[in-house]
Amino acid sequence: MPRLRFDLQHTDTGTKARAGLITTDHGVIQTPIFMPVGTAGSVKAVSQQQLMEDVDAKIILGNTYHLYLRPGLKVLEAAGGLHAFNHWDRPILTDSGGYQVFSLAASRKITEEGVLFQSHIDGSKHLFTPETVMDIQRSIGADIIMAFDECPPYPSEYAYVRDSMELTHRWLDRCIKRFSDTDDRYGYTQNLFPIVHGGTFPDLRKASCAYVASKDAPGNAIGGLSVGEPTEMIYEFTALCCEALPAEKPRYLMGVGTPWDLLECIAHGVDMFDCVMPTRNGRNAMLFTSEGVVNIDNKKWEFDFSPIDTGIPCPTSHHYSKAYLRHLMKAKEYLGLTIASIHNLAFYLWLMGEARRHILEGDFASWKIDMVERIKTRR
């Protein structure tokens, strides 16, 4: 079956921003795109219907580590894969679990073979290898499968980051072999993306980009840039990687970030993003709006009966008032978490659509400057 296709439609003249189309068997994705994070097969507090109707998400994420542990592969395979299990008929990307391995530093052991770790649920021991991670993601049924990687923390010594990167490259070769030796599941094409590493060392990043690019995968990811680095360093190394990775393949920056981070990284040539920030911050009363950042807990919103945000095309954001959402948050009503999460996700997707429109219209550079200033304003 044909693999994922990327059609580059336009590159901005004032920046490196790109507009394109990613075609998968579960649908076409207009880029730049933000992908809501559904770690355990669900975007927290938001239903699949709401993701489609209010947010208009084109692709969501699942996580290999979490889905492997619960509900487990037997359930997912019996259901016919994650698409059938959670009734989502648009594309899905699965993160390989490398970041979870990074976050489980106290309960895992990394070797050449793979990673031995303890479940955060019941303490049971499990081994992830490049081969098993490919098999697991095949069984989950993602359209886009990520290579297994080690994500070094920031800051780390040069020698450690170099050794980690080289291990990730060796794992990538094993991932590619296993992926090539196995068949797509559930009747549609699955696609493997490698991940660039190298920490905050330019020579290592360039070496990793060259190694990843040589594999001629349908797309490439930039990893290890959301682990505590200063913001300007994230931008610097994103730009370096975008310059080194092939222009004809989509570039996915993993785990980044704020709305203004996304706009800055789009300007460097990133096409795909994911982050838990819109839903996590929403559940903690922070709203990203078309007029700036709102802490809905603040007393100033107690009698504000205006809609949450009429500047974005989201029915939920138009339907409920700031005062009502504040009340729900104060009362710890679950509906408040849902409304805030839907709104923030819809804002992120609206922002990506606006960025795409301005790239195609040729005024992205000037629009970005005005938009970043506007959406960073604290209201």
N, C-alpha and C positions, 0 to 999 in steps of 0.2 A: 504494500500500500504506500502511496506517496506520503512523504513526511511533511511536517509543518512548512508553510511557505511564508516568506516575508517580502512584501512589496514596499519599497521605499518610494513614497509619493513626492515628498518635497523636503528640502533642507533649507533652513532659514539662512538668509545672507549675512545677517549681523551677528549670528551665534552659530553653534553647531546643532541647534534644535532640529528635530526631525519629526515628520508625520508619515505614518506608514500603516500597513494592514498586515496582521498576522492571521493566516488562515489555518484553522484546525478542523478536524472532523466534527467537532461540536460547535462550530461557529467561527465567524470572523471577528477579530478584535481590532478596533481602531486604536492606533498609538499616537501619542504617549497614553499609557493606561496605568491606573492604580488598581491593585488586586486586593480586595478585602481578605483578611486572614481568618479562615475557619479551621482552627487548629485540630479540633477533634471531630471534624465533619460538620461543624456548625459555627457560623459567625456569632459570637456571644450576644445573646439577647435579641437577635434579629432572625426572622424566619426567611426561608428561601423565597417565599412569595414577596416579602417586603424587599428583599435584595433585588428581585426582578422588577417589581412595580414601582417602588419609591426610590430606590438607589440606582436602578438600571445597571447593576454590576454585570460586566461581560465575562469575567473569569474570577474564580475564587481559589484560595489555597487550602490544602489540607497538610497535615504533618505526619510523616512516616512514623516517627517515634511514638506519638500519642495514639494514632490509629492502630498501630501494631499491638500496643498494649491493651487498648480498649476502643472498639468492641472486639478487635482481633481479626485475623485473616479468615478464619472459618466463617464468621458472620458475613464479612464483606464479600467473600467469594460466593457464598450461598445466595446473597442478595443480587449478585451480578455486577459487583463493583460499587464504588462510592457514588457514582452518578445515579445508579438505580436505588441505592440505599437511602440517600438523602433527597432524592427527587430533584436533582439539579441537572438540567439538560444543556448547560453551557460549559465551556472549557474549565478544567481543573488543573492546577499545578500542585505537585507535592514537593515540599522541602524534605531533603533526605534524612533529616535528623541530626546533621552535623552540628547545628547551633545548639540543640538540646544537649548533645554530648559536651559541648563547650560549657554549658551552664551547669552540668552535673559534675564539676571538677572533683568534688569530694567523694564521689561514689562511682568513678569509672577508671579504667586502665586502658591506655592506648598502646597498641603494639603494631608491628608490621602487618599482622593478620587482620586487625580491625580494632574494635572497641568493645571491651567487656564492661557492662554497666549494670547497676541495680535499678529496678523499677521504682519510680517515686510512689507507686500505688501500693505495692505489697512487699517491696524489698527483694523480689526474685531477681536472679541473675540472667542476663541475656548477652549474646554476642552479635554485634553488627559488623559485617564485613562488606566490602564493595559488592560482592556477589549476592549476599542475602538482601542487602538494601535494594539492589535492582529487582530481585524477585518480589520483595515486599511491595515495591511501588508498582510493579506490573499487576500484582494482585489487587492493590487498592484501585487501580484503573485510571490513573491520571493521564491527561493529554500531554503534559510536560513533566518529565521526571528529572530530578536533580541528582548530579553525581555526588557520591559520598565524599565528604571533606572534613579536615580538621580545621577548626577556627581558633587561631591563637588569640589570647587576650591582649588588650592594650594597657600599658606598654609591655613589650616583650623584647628580649635581647635579640640582636641580629641573627646569631647562630641558631637560636630556637626557631625563629620565624623561617629561616632558610630551610632547616631540617623539616619543619612542619609543611612548608610548601612542597618540598620534594616528595614527602610522603603522600600528600594530596595528589600530586601528579602521578605517582605510581598507582595509587588507588583509582585514579581516573582511567588509566589504561585497563585495569581490571574491570571497572564498571563498563567500559566500552565493549570489552570482549564478552562479558556476561550478557549485556544488552543485545549485542549482535547475535549471540548464540541462542537467544530465547525469542519467542513470538509475542506479538501484540496480543493483548487480552480483550475480550468482550466485543470484538468486531470493529475496532477503530484503531487508528494509528496512534502510537505513543512515541514521544520524542525526548531524547536525552540532552540536557544542557550541562556542560562542564562549568566549574566555578573557578574564577581567578582569585588567587591569594597573594601573599607577599607582604602583608602588614603595611607599615608606613615607610618602607624602604624602596625608593624608586627603581633601583636595579632589579630587586626581586619582583616587583610588580610587573616590570617590563618583561622579565623572563617568563613569568607565569602567563601573561597575555600571549606571548609568542607560542608557548607550549599549548595553551588552550586553543588558540586560533588554528594551529596546525592540525587539529583533530577534525576540522570541517564539520562541526556539529550544526544543527539547524538554528541554534541560538546560543548565546554565551551570558554567563552571570558574573557579576562582580561581588565577591563576598568579603567579609571581615572588615567592613567599614561602618559598622554600627555597634561597636563594642567599647565605646568610651573615648574615641578620638575627639579632639576639638573640631568644631564645625568646619572651619576653614581647611583643615586637613582632609576632611571627608570630600570637600569640593575639589581640592588639589589632586587627590588620588583618583577620584572619579574621572576628572578631566584626562589624567594620564592614561587610564585604562581605556577610555572611549577613543582616545587618539590611536591606541595600539591595537584595539580589536577591530575586526573587519566591519566595514560600513554596511555590507549587504546582509548582515545578520542582526536580529534584534538583540539589544543589550539590556540586561535585567540587573538593576541595582538592588541588592537584597537588604531588607530591614530598614530602609530610610524612607520617610522621616516626617518632619513638619511640612505643612503646605509650602512654605517658602523654600525649604530644602529641596522639595520636588521641582519647583520652578528653576532653581539654580542648577540642578543636575540635568534637567531637560535641556537647558542651555548648553551643557557640555556634551549632549548626545545620547542620554539615557532614554530608553523606550518603555521600560516596564519597572514598576515599583510595587512593594508591599510593605506594610507596617501595621503593628497593632495599635498605633497611636490614636487614630480616630475613634475606635471603639473603647479603648482603655481610658483615654482622656474624657470621652463622653460619659462613661460610667462614673467618672469622678468630677462631673459638673463643668468641665471645660468644653465650650463649644467653639468650633471654627466657623466663622460666618463670612459672608461676602463683604461685610463692613468691618471685620476685625474679630479679635478673640474676646469671648464673653465668659466670665465666671458666673454661671447661672445661680450659684449659691448666694451671691451678693444681694444685700437688702434692697439695692437700687432697682431690682427687677420685681419687687413684691407686688407693685401695682401697675406693672407694665403689661397691658392686655393686647399689645401688638403681636403679630405673628413672630415666630422665632427668626425667620429669614425669608423674605419674599424675593430675594435676589437670586435664588437658585430654584430650579424647576422640580421641587420635591413636595408632594402633597402633604406629607407629615409636617414639614417645616412651615407650610402655609396654614395648616389646620389648627395647630396648638399655639397658645400664647406663651411668652416668656414667664409671665406670672404663674401660669398653670404648671409649666415644667419645673419652675423653682419649687412650687408647692410639692410636687411629686418627689423631687429630690430630697427635700427636707423631711417629708413623711416616709422616706425610704420605700416608696412604692416601686415595684418592678417596672411598671409602665414608663417611669421616668428614664430608666436605663435604656429601654428600647427606643424611646423617642430621641434621646440624645445620640445614641449610636447610629440610628437611621439618618438623622440630620448630618452628623459629621461625615459619614460615608458618602452621602449624597453630595455634600460640599466637595469632598475630594474628587469624586467623579465629575462633578460640574467643572472644577478647576482644570482637570485634565482635558475635558472637552473644549474649554475656552483656550487653553494653551494650543491645542491642535488647530483650532479655528484661526488663531492669530499666526501660527506657523504658515498655514496655507495661504493666509491673506498677505503675508510678508511683513508684518509689523510686530513680530513676537518680541524683539529686543526692547522696544520702547514700552510695549504693553507690560512686559514682565517687571520693569522698574516701577511703574505705577502700581501694579497689582501687589507686589511684595510689600510695598509701603502701606498699602491699604489693609491687607489681611493680617499684617503683624500688629496693627494698632490695638491697644488694650482698651476695651470699652467699659 
